[in-house]
Amino acid sequence: MANSVSISINKYLQRGQEMLRNASTIKSPTELFYRIYWRSNPTIHWNRVIMDQSTEKIVRNLPYQNFSVLEISGNKWKNFGFKNYETLKYPEFDICNSQLNLGEKKYDLIIAEQVFEHLLWPYRAGKNVYNLLNPGGYFLNTLPFLIVIHKCPVDCSRWTETGLKHFLAECGFPLENTKTDAWGNRQFLKAHAKNGVVPFYIKHIHSLKNEPKYPASIWSLSRKSE
């Protein structure tokens, strides 16, 4: 045990020495620590840790290997193991288009990761998603809540869990067919409020405790009626 700890410490010291050789680009001891840490650990935004774990578990509990999947404006799920996978991106593909027509194309799962807060016409988009699903198909939607406004190219909306369920019901998904969840806490919000940047997660420093009154991220899985 002591030997493995010694090896781990030596790795960090070696990386630290390498960083110090390029010290002109490092502005503080904190930045030095972050650079060393992130060279040895995967980078993931703090507010996405629980959300990503939860949404992956949700999809793995579905017969996803048989699914034809559309991801809207992203490719995070590209290598998940779906039978068929397609991504369509704005502006070539506009999910808000009231005249949207993909011909005979239908999907078993549609994924929108951090998309709907940026839409000027979210109801149109939700109805288009519903119409693009096969009967019994699923819609996975992830969103920010207590996150700084971030224009990409615009930032328009936020939903609580209750608001999201009822919004999706207006788009066609029965209330009882939508499950929601959320994550956030005051430690994250204080760190985020300092400069409006979402920090990368650092184990043992950043808490993953959930405080339901302070949601930073919201997600839902809705199912179209059979």
C-alpha positions as CSV (number, residue, x, y, z in Angstrom):
1,M,0.0,0.0,0.0
2,A,2.8,2.4,1.0
3,N,4.7,1.6,-2.1
4,S,1.7,2.4,-4.4
5,V,1.1,5.7,-2.6
6,S,4.8,6.6,-3.1
7,I,4.6,5.8,-6.8
8,S,1.4,8.0,-7.1
9,I,3.1,10.9,-5.3
10,N,6.2,10.6,-7.5
11,K,4.0,10.8,-10.6
12,Y,2.5,14.0,-9.4
13,L,6.0,15.4,-8.5
14,Q,7.3,14.6,-11.9
15,R,4.4,16.3,-13.6
16,G,4.7,19.2,-11.3
17,Q,8.4,19.6,-12.2
18,E,7.4,19.4,-15.9
19,M,4.9,22.2,-15.4
20,L,7.3,24.4,-13.5
21,R,9.7,24.2,-16.5
22,N,6.9,26.0,-18.3
23,A,6.1,28.3,-15.4
24,S,5.7,31.4,-17.5
25,T,2.3,30.2,-18.6
26,I,1.1,29.4,-15.0
27,K,-0.4,32.3,-13.0
28,S,-0.9,30.7,-9.6
29,P,-0.3,27.6,-7.4
30,T,-4.0,26.8,-7.9
31,E,-3.6,26.7,-11.6
32,L,-0.5,24.5,-11.2
33,F,-2.5,22.1,-9.1
34,Y,-5.4,22.0,-11.6
35,R,-3.0,21.3,-14.5
36,I,-1.4,18.4,-12.7
37,Y,-4.7,17.0,-11.6
38,W,-6.3,17.1,-15.0
39,R,-3.4,15.5,-16.8
40,S,-4.1,12.4,-14.6
41,N,-7.9,12.5,-14.4
42,P,-10.8,12.8,-16.9
43,T,-12.2,16.3,-17.2
44,I,-15.9,16.7,-16.7
45,H,-17.9,19.7,-15.6
46,W,-19.0,19.5,-12.0
47,N,-22.7,20.0,-12.7
48,R,-22.6,17.1,-15.2
49,V,-21.2,14.3,-13.0
50,I,-24.4,13.0,-11.5
51,M,-26.5,14.0,-14.5
52,D,-24.2,12.0,-16.9
53,Q,-24.2,9.0,-14.5
54,S,-28.0,9.0,-14.2
55,T,-28.8,9.5,-17.8
56,E,-26.4,6.7,-18.8
57,K,-28.0,4.4,-16.3
58,I,-31.5,5.4,-17.6
59,V,-30.5,4.5,-21.2
60,R,-28.8,1.3,-20.2
61,N,-32.0,0.1,-18.7
62,L,-33.7,0.4,-22.1
63,P,-33.2,-2.1,-25.0
64,Y,-30.9,0.5,-26.5
65,Q,-28.9,-2.0,-28.7
66,N,-32.0,-2.2,-30.9
67,F,-32.6,1.6,-31.1
68,S,-32.5,3.9,-34.0
69,V,-31.3,7.2,-32.3
70,L,-31.2,10.8,-33.2
71,E,-29.0,13.2,-31.2
72,I,-29.8,16.9,-31.7
73,S,-26.8,19.2,-32.1
74,G,-24.3,16.9,-30.4
75,N,-22.4,13.7,-30.6
76,K,-21.9,12.7,-26.9
77,W,-23.8,9.5,-27.4
78,K,-22.2,8.5,-30.7
79,N,-20.3,5.4,-29.4
80,F,-22.8,4.2,-26.8
81,G,-23.7,1.1,-28.8
82,F,-27.0,1.9,-30.5
83,K,-28.1,-0.1,-33.5
84,N,-28.3,3.1,-35.6
85,Y,-27.1,6.6,-34.6
86,E,-27.5,9.9,-36.4
87,T,-26.7,13.5,-35.3
88,L,-28.3,16.6,-36.9
89,K,-27.0,20.0,-36.1
90,Y,-28.2,23.6,-36.3
91,P,-28.5,25.6,-38.5
92,E,-28.8,22.9,-41.3
93,F,-31.3,21.1,-39.0
94,D,-33.6,23.3,-37.1
95,I,-35.8,21.4,-34.6
96,C,-38.0,24.5,-34.2
97,N,-39.0,24.5,-37.9
98,S,-42.8,24.4,-38.0
99,Q,-42.5,22.8,-41.5
100,L,-39.9,20.2,-40.4
101,N,-40.1,17.1,-42.6
102,L,-37.6,14.2,-42.5
103,G,-39.7,12.1,-44.8
104,E,-40.4,8.6,-43.4
105,K,-37.7,8.8,-40.8
106,K,-38.7,7.8,-37.3
107,Y,-36.6,7.1,-34.2
108,D,-36.8,5.0,-31.1
109,L,-34.8,7.5,-29.0
110,I,-34.2,11.2,-29.5
111,I,-31.6,13.0,-27.3
112,A,-31.2,16.7,-26.7
113,E,-28.2,17.5,-24.4
114,Q,-28.3,21.1,-23.3
115,V,-30.3,22.2,-26.3
116,F,-33.8,23.3,-25.3
117,E,-32.7,26.3,-23.2
118,H,-31.3,27.8,-26.4
119,L,-34.5,27.5,-28.5
120,L,-36.6,30.5,-29.4
121,W,-39.6,28.2,-30.1
122,P,-39.3,25.3,-27.6
123,Y,-43.0,24.2,-28.0
124,R,-42.5,23.7,-31.7
125,A,-39.3,21.8,-31.0
126,G,-41.0,19.5,-28.5
127,K,-43.9,18.8,-30.9
128,N,-41.4,18.0,-33.6
129,V,-39.5,15.6,-31.3
130,Y,-42.8,13.9,-30.5
131,N,-43.7,13.5,-34.2
132,L,-40.3,12.1,-35.0
133,L,-40.6,9.3,-32.5
134,N,-41.9,5.8,-33.2
135,P,-44.9,4.8,-31.0
136,G,-43.5,4.0,-27.6
137,G,-40.3,5.9,-28.5
138,Y,-38.3,7.9,-25.9
139,F,-37.1,11.5,-25.5
140,L,-34.1,12.2,-23.3
141,N,-33.7,15.9,-22.5
142,T,-31.0,17.5,-20.3
143,L,-31.0,21.1,-19.3
144,P,-29.3,23.7,-17.0
145,F,-31.2,25.5,-14.3
146,L,-29.2,27.7,-11.9
147,I,-26.5,28.3,-14.4
148,V,-25.4,31.7,-15.8
149,I,-27.0,32.9,-19.0
150,H,-24.9,31.5,-21.9
151,K,-25.8,32.6,-25.4
152,C,-25.2,30.0,-28.0
153,P,-26.4,31.9,-30.0
154,V,-29.2,32.8,-27.5
155,D,-30.3,31.6,-24.1
156,C,-34.0,31.6,-23.6
157,S,-35.5,29.3,-21.0
158,R,-35.2,27.4,-17.7
159,W,-37.6,24.7,-16.3
160,T,-38.0,23.2,-12.9
161,E,-38.8,19.5,-12.8
162,T,-42.5,20.3,-12.5
163,G,-42.4,22.8,-15.2
164,L,-40.5,20.5,-17.5
165,K,-43.1,17.7,-17.1
166,H,-46.0,20.0,-17.9
167,F,-44.1,21.6,-20.9
168,L,-43.5,18.1,-22.3
169,A,-47.2,17.2,-21.7
170,E,-48.2,20.2,-23.9
171,C,-45.9,18.8,-26.6
172,G,-47.8,15.5,-26.5
173,F,-46.1,13.3,-23.9
174,P,-48.6,12.2,-21.2
175,L,-47.6,13.5,-17.7
176,E,-47.4,9.9,-16.4
177,N,-44.9,9.1,-19.2
178,T,-42.3,11.6,-18.1
179,K,-39.8,11.0,-15.3
180,T,-37.5,13.9,-14.2
181,D,-34.6,14.3,-11.9
182,A,-32.2,17.1,-10.9
183,W,-28.9,17.8,-9.2
184,G,-27.3,20.8,-7.5
185,N,-25.9,22.2,-4.3
186,R,-24.8,25.5,-2.7
187,Q,-21.1,24.7,-2.9
188,F,-21.4,24.4,-6.7
189,L,-23.5,27.5,-7.0
190,K,-21.1,29.6,-5.0
191,A,-18.2,28.4,-7.1
192,H,-20.1,29.0,-10.3
193,A,-21.1,32.5,-9.2
194,K,-17.6,33.7,-8.7
195,N,-16.9,34.2,-12.4
196,G,-19.8,32.5,-14.2
197,V,-17.6,29.5,-15.2
198,V,-18.7,25.9,-14.6
199,P,-15.7,24.3,-12.8
200,F,-14.3,20.9,-13.8
201,Y,-15.0,18.3,-11.1
202,I,-12.2,17.5,-8.6
203,K,-12.8,14.4,-6.4
204,H,-12.5,15.0,-2.7
205,I,-12.8,18.7,-3.2
206,H,-16.1,19.2,-4.9
207,S,-19.2,17.8,-3.2
208,L,-21.7,15.7,-5.1
209,K,-24.3,16.0,-2.4
210,N,-27.7,16.9,-3.9
211,E,-29.6,19.8,-2.3
212,P,-33.1,19.7,-4.1
213,K,-33.7,23.5,-3.5
214,Y,-30.6,24.4,-5.5
215,P,-30.8,22.5,-8.8
216,A,-28.0,23.2,-11.3
217,S,-29.0,20.5,-13.8
218,I,-32.3,19.0,-14.8
219,W,-33.0,15.9,-16.9
220,S,-36.0,14.0,-18.1
221,L,-37.0,10.8,-20.0
222,S,-40.4,10.9,-21.7
223,R,-42.1,8.1,-23.6
224,K,-44.5,8.6,-26.5
225,S,-47.8,6.6,-26.2
226,E,-47.8,3.3,-28.0
